[in-house]
Amino acid sequence: MTVNQGLRALAGIVIMASAILAYFISPYWLILNGFVGLNLLQSAFTDWCPAMVMFRKMGLKE
């Protein structure tokens, strides 16, 4: 798995978890979806994301 694949997988997991929590617990969990979306948008332009640092330290290849 590469860093970009890991980043997409993490974003998908967090978005799905947030949607499930919003449905069953509280709609305020949708704020997390917004945060993930904004983070993905900024990483598209800057090519940097905090999760990428973590994935590189875990040994994922570029």
TITORRO-414985 format. One line per 8 residues: number of its first residue (from 1); their letters; for each residue x, y, z of C-alpha. Coordinates in steps of 0.2 Angstrom, whole numbers. Layout:
BEGIN
NUM> a> X:Y:Z; ... $
***
This chain:
BEGIN
1> mtvnqglr> 0:0:0; 6:17:-4; 4:33:6; -9:40:-6; -19:24:-5; -18:24:14; -24:42:14; -39:38:4 $
9> alagivim> -43:23:14; -42:33:31; -53:47:23; -66:34:18; -66:25:35; -67:42:44; -81:48:33; -91:32:34 $
17> asailayf> -89:31:53; -94:49:55; -110:46:44; -115:31:54; -112:41:71; -122:55:64; -136:44:60; -137:34:76 $
25> ispywlil> -130:47:89; -130:65:84; -130:75:68; -115:85:75; -104:71:69; -106:78:52; -94:91:57; -80:78:56 $
33> ngfvglnl> -86:74:38; -83:93:34; -66:93:42; -61:78:32; -67:86:16; -58:102:19; -42:92:23; -43:83:7 $
41> lqsaftdw> -46:99:-3; -31:107:5; -20:92:2; -25:92:-16; -17:109:-18; -2:108:-6; 2:89:-7; 3:88:12 $
49> cpamvmfr> -8:80:25; -4:76:43; -9:58:40; 4:57:26; 18:60:39; 11:46:50; 10:34:35; 28:37:30 $
57> kmglke> 33:34:48; 24:17:47; 34:13:32; 22:15:18; 30:18:1; 28:33:-9 $
***
